[in-house]
């Protein structure tokens, strides 16, 4: 009887989906990656993203410089229509640069936090706010750099699984991973720093005159 029951169970496992069999084999033969190594991997990925953002922001800054000069040139020859068009493009580019700068600053802070966690431990308290920030940054990048948004999604998954796993082992309740006041504080600080960087690196756009009703009538007449 024992053999029949055991064989029946084995047959069910083999007859099940590949996912079930694969996950069973993986669980048996794949050793768990140590916590510290997973944190190091996350740090490496985040640093890589910071470098990529540097390159992308520099390209946008060069485009901003060219368009800014065109605004000035257009105003010099009193071509207000062209000046307004170029000024609008500059505003759009600077909006994107600001979003990417916020992301970059926040990632820099996350990297420092992960280094602290790697050195001193305290995984749950340290990682919970990081996970919340990563989720927000993922949303910012989705419409600008979708590939990097996917990279952040992978980092978020790794850190979330790590917190849940450590919580189960230590018996500590992790609560809502995305409702951390500290995560909001990190993002607000990143916005303040980004605003300051924008003021330091980008000259203010010259005022582009808006045609008056009399001017429009004169031009149409």
Steps between C-alpha positions, in 0.01 A plus 500: 500500500784739589666446164178564310439830678858615450497404131168679451642820648808477284289445191294808582817712531634377167163548334463852634601822324863568409487796733428280801770250410749772416439691822535176698833416336622857546410496867684173556815561300547879502663633816361819651696810409631664817331824605818704472565381147149597392546846650834538318329404174230762560767764572681413178181527292407834656848645444480384138167682460646817653779491238249446218295795622815713497553425131136562409479826697818629333347436156188689598711786640676534165165508321380762750808715432440493123132588530572773756737666253229481232257675732747783548575521126130509414438779751799692362340514154157558659362168377273448796317204346818296466621615841179379659527162323859443614420621851220243522743223400751617760229490768408143406863385505560661838191332640644161398845589633345597835317167527817310415703707747249425777534131411879521497520676837258251656700208361818650646331510842374143457849382411639655821227338707567159349870539574411576863271197517774283349747620762281504811195282430150609611352378173129556562517851647752605236339346192131579550533872412735413213236275344244782513740741329592249231131453417452877459810535282384209287184698422696816413723315254225297336415769245858627451734201520279187502799261493641653816154488657507123444846481660363679804207258509751216528683675784168564674410131477836388639482740795134422571567125504801557722299696759220242502751215534689666786169585668391136487832376639516756783128506574484876440184636336593712196157665464418705190821528296370799304369722780825623650512869606878477469466411130301820444767696688775359275307603188429850632870549578588377150261757348657784699853399393387458137346849501829644626701316233265627229543861617879464505536333159236663280470870419152647526318530171463855368144630498330436167253784428141397434351689203231752602162511332600823324815334361301205373250731330778702340672188370176356363409833342 
